[in-house]
Amino acid sequence: MTTLQLDNELDYQMGLIASNYKLKRKVLDYIKSLTAPLNSAKISAAKHDDGLIHIDPTIPLPSDKYVGMITAPREDDDKALEDYLSDKYNLR
């Protein structure tokens, strides 16, 4: 069966199901049973809480745009950012 034939058959069958409440209910229950393992994996991952606040490292902190403005300019921006964050969070 080609993709076009499959799509047409699915569209035809969905039309029949859409007109009958009992069939809709059965199809919905069946679909839920098929996707239950996928949903349970998402739910268990979402419920995991280690008590920490996780910050996305790709999103800059509001104060990070000021790195290097007060100190002398450096060629190595990564080192400047590391120094800034170390001073800010007393990691030394």
C-alpha positions in Angstrom: 0.0 0.0 0.0 1.5 3.4 -1.0 1.5 6.4 1.4 -1.2 8.0 -0.7 -3.4 4.9 -0.5 -2.7 4.6 3.2 -3.7 8.3 3.8 -6.9 7.9 1.8 -7.9 4.7 3.7 -7.2 6.4 7.0 -9.2 9.4 6.0 -12.1 7.2 4.9 -12.0 5.2 8.2 -11.8 8.3 10.3 -14.9 9.6 8.6 -16.8 6.5 9.6 -15.5 6.7 13.1 -16.3 10.4 13.5 -20.0 9.8 12.8 -20.3 7.2 15.6 -19.8 8.1 19.3 -19.2 4.5 20.4 -16.6 3.9 17.8 -14.8 7.1 18.7 -14.7 6.0 22.3 -13.3 2.6 21.4 -10.6 4.1 19.1 -9.6 6.6 21.7 -9.2 3.9 24.4 -7.2 1.8 21.9 -4.9 4.7 21.0 -4.3 5.4 24.7 -3.3 1.8 25.3 -0.8 2.0 22.4 0.8 5.3 23.7 0.7 4.4 27.4 4.3 3.3 27.6 5.4 6.6 25.9 3.3 8.7 28.3 4.5 6.9 31.4 8.1 7.5 30.5 7.4 11.3 30.1 5.5 11.4 33.4 8.2 9.6 35.3 10.9 11.8 33.9 8.9 14.9 34.8 8.2 13.8 38.3 12.0 13.4 39.1 12.9 16.1 41.5 16.3 16.3 43.0 15.6 19.5 44.9 18.0 21.6 42.8 17.2 24.6 40.6 18.5 23.7 37.1 19.5 26.6 34.9 19.8 26.3 31.2 23.5 27.2 30.4 22.5 28.4 26.9 20.5 31.3 28.4 22.7 34.1 29.7 22.2 35.6 33.2 21.1 39.2 33.1 24.3 40.4 34.6 26.5 38.4 32.2 26.3 41.0 29.5 28.5 43.2 31.7 31.5 40.8 31.7 34.6 42.6 30.8 33.2 46.1 30.9 34.8 47.1 34.2 38.0 45.1 33.9 40.6 45.4 31.2 39.6 43.8 27.9 40.8 40.3 27.3 41.2 38.2 24.2 40.1 35.1 26.0 36.4 35.7 26.7 35.9 32.2 28.2 38.5 32.9 30.8 36.9 36.3 31.6 33.5 34.6 32.0 35.0 32.0 34.3 36.8 34.7 36.4 33.5 36.7 36.6 31.4 33.7 37.7 34.1 32.6 40.2 34.1 36.0 41.8 30.4 36.3 41.7 29.7 32.9 43.4 32.9 32.9 45.5 34.2 29.7 44.0 37.8 30.5 44.7 
